[in-house]
Structures are given as structure tokens and as C-alpha cells.
Amino acid sequence: MGKSKSPKVHRYSMQFKATAVRLSELPDVLIQDVAGALDIHPFMLSRWRKQAREGLIVTKGIKLDDETTAELKRLRELEKKYKVLQQEHELLKKAIRFASDQKRKSSSSSKQTGKTTPSR
């Protein structure tokens, strides 16, 4: 039988780790967003953040790329807009449901058993 291959272990440089930690510390930035953008697991980024708090990874003096920072800001704005659009969509669905229910009720109440009431 052949040997089973061990999973590929990727080693990241301290510079990469420090930059990832700094990006995740920006205001209104989620760890999941940074991890997704850097193609790493969020747990790994959380571990690096812990190591930075313990002083094992030095993040001070790390210059963040202006393009990356701008992209994260744009991502935050898009996520906010998306959330508003989702809420608007849900509201419209409820309004359509309400209107169709009202239409059904009004059409079923106008249909009676075929009896007409004499007019006076």
C-alpha cells in the first residue's frame, strides 16, 4: 500500500501575520472578512490575534497597504448597503403578501351563496 500524504502545511511569514492582524483590528472589520480576503481560516487569524496580544507577533510599525485598506472600507460599505437591501426586500415581500391576502378576503366576501337581498 502507498503512504498516505500528510496535509500540506503552509507557513506564513511574520510580516503576513502582522499585516493580517492589523487589518482585522481596523474599526468595523470582521475577522471573517479579513480571513476571506486573505484566503485563510478565521480560526488561524484569531490565533494570530491572540499571539499578537501576547507579544509573539509584533504589529506595531506595520504599514497597511492603502489599496487593501480602501478595499476593506468599500467592503464594509457594501455590506451595510446589502443589509439595508435585504431588509427592504423582506418588507416588500410582507407588503405583497398582505395586499394579496386583502384581495383574497375582499373577493371571497363579495361572493355570496347566490342569494340576493331585496332592495327597498
CORBELNOR-V144941 format. One line per field, one symbol per residue. ss: DSSP state (A for helix, B for strand, O for the rest). phi: phi as a letter, one per 20 degrees, with the letter a starting at -180 (. if undefined). psi: psi as a letter, one per 20 degrees, with the letter a starting at -180 (. if undefined). Layout:
# CORBELNOR-V144941
ss = ???
phi = ???
psi = ???
This chain:
# CORBELNOR-V144941
ss = OOOOOOOOOOOOOAAAAAAAAAAAOOOOOOAAAAAAAAOOOAAAAAAAAAAAAOOOOOOOOOOOOAAAAAAAAAAAAAAAAAAAAAAAAAAAAAAAAAAAAAAAAAAAAAOOOOOOOOOO
phi = .efeffffddddffffffffffffeffmdegffffffelcfgfffffffffffenfcedfnfeefffffffffffgfffffffffffffffffffffffffffffffffeedfnedefed
psi = qqqppqqppppqqhgggggggghiiqqkpqhhgggghilrphhghhghgghhhijhpoipipppphggghghggggghhggggghgggggghghggggghghggghhhhhoajipqppq.
